[in-house]
Amino acid sequence: MAGEVMTGLPEGIMTEIEYWAEREKVDKHTLMTKIIEEGLSAWKMNKALEMYKLQKVTLWKAAEIAGVSLVEILAELPRRKIVFQYDPEELKEDLEYARGK
């Protein structure tokens, strides 16, 4: 199944994909892969920040989950109106994590 294009998508979505593939001068598979990669990246960022907001993970771990740098995830906090939260225990966890423990 790996490497196959998903079939059975609604007709409206396939029409959009065909339109944009033609406009971007790429094949449908390439466009669908790009869309899925972008969507997965955004989903991971949303999930990571949700976990951070609920204090389930540290900011460092949230960055790892999202697949971005600490600087990148820090930049997202004000955009999404998420309060930066950090306590001594989180600092300890992040330092241990950074040291590979």
C-alpha positions as CSV (number, residue, x, y, z in Angstrom):
1,M,0.0,0.0,0.0
2,A,3.0,2.3,0.6
3,G,3.5,4.7,-2.3
4,E,-0.1,4.4,-3.6
5,V,-2.4,7.4,-4.1
6,M,-5.5,7.3,-1.9
7,T,-8.6,6.6,-4.0
8,G,-12.3,7.1,-3.2
9,L,-12.0,10.8,-2.4
10,P,-15.1,12.9,-2.9
11,E,-15.6,14.2,-6.5
12,G,-15.3,17.8,-5.4
13,I,-11.9,17.3,-3.8
14,M,-10.7,15.4,-6.9
15,T,-11.9,18.3,-9.1
16,E,-10.0,20.7,-7.0
17,I,-6.9,18.6,-7.1
18,E,-7.1,18.2,-10.9
19,Y,-7.6,22.0,-11.2
20,W,-4.6,22.9,-9.0
21,A,-2.3,20.2,-10.4
22,E,-2.9,21.6,-13.9
23,R,-2.4,25.1,-12.7
24,E,0.8,24.2,-10.9
25,K,2.0,22.1,-13.8
26,V,2.5,19.0,-11.6
27,D,0.9,15.6,-11.6
28,K,-2.0,14.8,-9.2
29,H,0.1,12.4,-7.1
30,T,2.8,15.1,-6.5
31,L,0.2,17.7,-5.6
32,M,-1.7,15.3,-3.3
33,T,1.6,14.4,-1.6
34,K,2.4,18.1,-1.0
35,I,-1.1,18.8,0.3
36,I,-0.9,15.8,2.7
37,E,2.6,16.9,3.9
38,E,1.5,20.5,4.5
39,G,-1.7,19.3,6.3
40,L,0.2,16.8,8.4
41,S,2.7,19.5,9.4
42,A,0.0,21.9,10.4
43,W,-1.9,19.1,12.3
44,K,1.3,18.2,14.2
45,M,1.8,21.8,15.2
46,N,-1.8,22.1,16.4
47,K,-1.6,18.9,18.3
48,A,1.7,19.8,19.9
49,L,0.5,23.2,21.0
50,E,-2.7,21.8,22.3
51,M,-0.7,19.3,24.5
52,Y,1.5,22.2,25.6
53,K,-1.5,24.4,26.5
54,L,-3.0,21.5,28.5
55,Q,0.5,21.2,30.3
56,K,0.9,17.6,29.0
57,V,4.3,18.3,27.5
58,T,7.0,20.9,27.8
59,L,7.6,23.4,25.1
60,W,10.8,21.5,24.1
61,K,8.8,18.3,23.7
62,A,6.0,20.1,21.8
63,A,8.6,21.4,19.3
64,E,9.8,17.8,18.8
65,I,6.3,16.6,18.3
66,A,5.6,19.3,15.8
67,G,8.9,18.7,14.0
68,V,10.1,22.3,14.4
69,S,12.8,24.1,16.4
70,L,12.2,25.6,19.8
71,V,12.4,29.1,18.2
72,E,9.7,28.2,15.7
73,I,7.3,26.9,18.3
74,L,8.0,29.9,20.6
75,A,7.0,32.2,17.7
76,E,3.6,30.4,17.4
77,L,2.6,31.1,21.0
78,P,1.6,34.7,20.6
79,R,0.1,34.1,17.2
80,R,-2.3,31.6,18.8
81,K,-2.6,33.6,22.0
82,I,-1.1,30.8,24.1
83,V,0.5,31.9,27.3
84,F,4.1,31.0,27.7
85,Q,4.3,28.8,30.8
86,Y,7.5,27.6,32.4
87,D,8.4,26.5,35.8
88,P,11.5,25.1,37.5
89,E,10.4,21.5,36.9
90,E,10.0,22.1,33.2
91,L,13.4,23.7,33.0
92,K,14.9,20.6,34.7
93,E,13.1,18.3,32.2
94,D,14.2,20.4,29.2
95,L,17.8,20.5,30.4
96,E,17.8,16.7,30.9
97,Y,16.1,16.2,27.5
98,A,18.7,18.5,25.8
99,R,21.5,16.5,27.4
100,G,20.0,13.3,26.0
101,K,19.0,11.7,29.3
